[in-house]
Amino acid sequence: MAHSDGGQPPTQPASTRPAIAFGHVGLEPRRGPLRRRHRLFDGVSFTVAAGEAVGVLLPPGAGKTSLARLATGHCAPSFGSISVLGLNPGTAQRELTGRVGTIVNEHSQLWLDDLLGDSLTRLCRFYDVPDHRARELSERLELSRVLKTPVEDLTPAQRRRAELVAALLPEPEVLILDEPMRGMDAPSKERLRSVLRQENRMHGRALLLVTSDLADIESLCPRLLVGVEGRIGFDGNVSALNELLGTERVLVVDLLRPVAPLDDLPGADLIAVEAGGLRQRLGLVPGQVKISKVLADVVSRAPVRSLTLEEPDVTELVRRLAV
């Protein structure tokens, strides 16, 4: 592993070394009320193997962006060791350029005053990749129509997808993503998830996804880590977490007119009927039912105005793990 004092790790064969390794990493908040209370991270240890997709679930305010910044070398740990592709990300930025693709809040690879297409062309020149790669990625992420839009005028969802194009341009070995689906509607989320699944499975890119959205991890990452009180408090998969805690989702069905209670849908439990029958709440258990099947069943049975999927409260999940 790379050491926080800047030294390089002992050489390991590329075929056996992890893509990312955190060894007992700690981070002291430099300012604000957290500094007076506790360390943001206090002995975080995990590895991500080459080609592996790992999601780190953290509640709001628990250091998602800080964890991503540690992994990308944007900040140094207070103690412990971090390596990415066998190198210290804080001291080997040049060696890792093009090998690691990132989306980290507050750090953009795009030029805000440029048209999106021009900004991506500049990145193609920087990484020495053909221009058609930017066009292909833009088409896959449904950005072709906004290539002539200034980056600063993109919607938040378009901006996040554009940042992913920038991250994928050099065909990196590792992706480190900080809440890449933040601010997106359901169709935009699914488009981005589809691209990330393809990049991981078809090209073997290791993925470290840091988020507070359990659905993103369930969709993309066979392995789930949950941060609890500054350390990793759970390492498994969503099904195992569900068995441990019962991570139920709630489907809120808003109707055009009242119908009989939807209490016999396979894979769903009726929780409540509200608003004079115009709203019904159905409990869904991740891993035990395909949400798309339940949605299709609801639409076939009732005149639906809208469907909303409420995710488990991550703060509550973490509290229960800490008990």
N, C-alpha and C positions, 0 to 999 in steps of 0.2 A: 504494500500500500504506500501511497505517497504520504509524506509526513507534513504536519502543519508548519514545521520550521523551514519548508521549502526543499528538503532533500528528496531525492527520487527513490522509488521503491526498488528492491531487487528485481532483476529482469525475470519475467515469467513468459513461457510460450504463449503466443496470442491465442492458441486454441484452448488453453486451460484457464487463463486469467479471466476474472469477471469483467464485464463491461463497465460496471460502476461498483464501487465498494466504499461504504462508510464504516469506519472503525471507531466506536466509542466517541462519537462526535458530540461536542458541546458548543453552545453559542450563547454568549451573554448579551442581552439587549443593551445597546449602547446608550439609549435614552428612553424617557417615558416611564410610566408607572410600572411596567413589567420589570424594569431593572431593579426596582426596590423589592419585588416580590419573589421572583424565581428566574432561573435560566430558561431561555426559550427552548433549547434542547439540552439534554443532560445525559449523554451516553447513548446516542442513536447508532445502532449497528445493523447493517443489512448489506446484501450484495444483489446485483442484478446480473444474471449470466448473459453471455452473448446471445442475441436473438430473443431474449425473454421479455415479456411485457408485464410490468409490475406497477400497481397503483398504490399510492400512499394517500390514505383518507385522513384528513385533518379538519377539525371544526373551524369555523370562522375565527380569525384572530389568533390561531395557534401556530402560525409560522409557515404557511404554504409557500409564499414567495421566498421567504428566507431559506427554506430547504432547497428550492430550485436554484437560488443564487449561490448557495454553497456548492451544489453539484456542478454548476457552470463556472465556478471560479470568480463570480462577481463579488463574493465576500469570503473571508477566511474564517475557519472555525476558531473558537477560543481554545479548544483542545481537541485531541483526536486526529484521525487521519482520513483523507478522502483520496480516492483515485478514480480516474475515468480513462478507460483503455490503457491502464497501467501507468498513467501520468498524473501528476498533481495538477488539477484544473486551474489552480491559482497562479502557477508559475510556468505552465506549458501552454499558454493560450495560442501561440503561433503553431506549435506542433499539432494542436487539436482543431485548428481552423479547418472547416470543411468536413471533419470527421464526426462532429457533434452538432446536431441541429437543435435549436432551442426556441421556446416561447417563454419569456419571463416577463411578468408585469414590470412596467417602468423601463424596460430595455427593448427598443425597437430596432430591427435591422433595416427598416424602410426609411426613405427620405420623405418627410412629411410634405414638403413643398413640391415634390415631383408628382407627375401623373403616375399612377400605379404601374403601368406598363414600362415607363421610363425607369422607375425605381428598380423593377425586377431586371431590366436589361443591364443596369449598372452592376447589380449583384451577379449576373451571369458573367460579366467581364471580370469581376473580382475573383470569382471561383473558377474561371476559365471553363465554363460549360456552355454548350450551344444555346442560342436564344429559344429554339423550339422547345427546350425542356420547360422554360417558364410558361410558354403558351399551353403546353400539354397539362401542366399542373393547374394552371388557371382554369382550364376547361373542366378538369376533374372536380375542382372545388367551386364551380359555377361563378367564376369571376370574370369571364371573357367580356361581359357587357360593361364592366366598370374599369377596364384597363386604361381608358382615357380620362378617368376621374382622379383628381388630386387625392393623395393618400389621406390628407387631413379631412377630406370631405366624405370618406367612406363611413358607412354605418359601423357601429361596434362589431356586429357579426361579420361584416365584410372585412373589417380590419383584422380580426382574429384569423379568418381564413387566409388573408393575404400574408400574415405573419407565418402561417404554416407553409405556404408556397415558398417563402424565403428560407425557412428551416430545411425544407426538403431539396432545394435546388442542387446542392453539392453531393447529393446521394450519401448522406451521413451513415455511419455505422450505429450511432446512438441518437435517440431523440429524448430530450428532457423538456417536458411541457408543464407549464404552470397554469392550471385552469383554462385549457384552450377552448372549451365550449362556453365560457362565461358570456352571458348576454345574448345567447342565441335562442331562436325559437326551435321547436321540435324538429322540423324538416332540416334546418341548417345543422343542428347537432348530429342528426343521423347521417347527413352527407359527410361531415368531417370524421365521424366515427368509422364510416365505411372506408374512407381513404386511409385512415390510420391502421385499420385491420389489414388492409391490403399491403401496406408498407411493412408491417411486422411479419405477416405470414409469407408473402411472396419474395421479399427482399431481405428478411432476417434482421431487420433493424431492431436493436434493443430499445425498449420504451420504458421510461420512468415518467409516470403520470401523477402529478400532485394536484389534488382536488378535494372539495368537500361534497361532491356529487357522487353518491354511491352508484347511480345508474351508469355513469361514464365508466367507472371501473368495471362494473359487471359486464358491460358491453365490450370492453377492450382488453381486460387484463385477467388472465387465469389466476394470478396471485395478487392478494390484497394484504397490505400492511396498514395498521391503524395506529396512529400516534396517540399515546396516552401519557399525560403528565411528563412530556419532554422525552419520552422514549417510545420504542415500538412495543405496543401492548398486545398486538394480535398479528400473526403471520399465518395466512391460510388462504381460503377462497371465500367467495360470497356465500356459498351454500353452508360452509362450516360456520361462518359468522351468524347466519340465520338460525342454524341449529343451536348455537350458543345463546343468542339473544332474541331471536324471533323478529327479524328486521322486516316487518310488514309495511307494504306500501298501501296507499289509499287511493282508489280511483273515484273521483268526484264526477258524478253524472248529472248534468243539468239538462232538463227535459223541456220540450215545447209544450207538453201537456202531461198531467199525471198518468201513470200507468201502475199496474199491479207491482208490488215489491219484487225486485230482481233477486230473489232469494234462492234460485235453483240453477245459477250459472256455474258450470264446471270450473273449478279453480278459483272461485271467488266466494267470499262470505259477506252477506249483507250486514253492514254495521249500523246504518241509520237511514231513515226516510225523513226528509226535512222540507220546509217551505211548502207545506200543503201537498206534498208528493211531487213537487217539481224538482227536487234534488234528492239523489240517493248516493250513499257512500258505500263502496265495496272494498273489502280488504283483500289484498293480493300478497302472496308470499313468494319472494324471489327464489328462483331455482325450482319451484314446484309447478309453475304454470307459465305458458307463453303469454305475455301481456297482449301481443297482437291478436291472439285467439280470443281473449276476453273482450277486447275492444270490438272485434268483429261480431261477437255474440251480442254485445249490448246494442250495437247499431242495428242489427237485424231484428231485435226485439222491441225497441223503443224509439220514439221520435226525439232524437238527441239534438239539443242546442249546442252543447259543448262538452268536452271531456278534459279533465285535468288530473294529472297524476301527481300526488303529493308524496315526496320522498321521505324516508325516515329522517328524524331529527338527528343529525350527526353529533351534536353536542350531547344529546341524551344517550346515544350509543356509547360514546366515549366515557360518560359518567358511569354507565353500568359496567363497562369493562374495568374501570378503576376500582370498583367496589371489591 
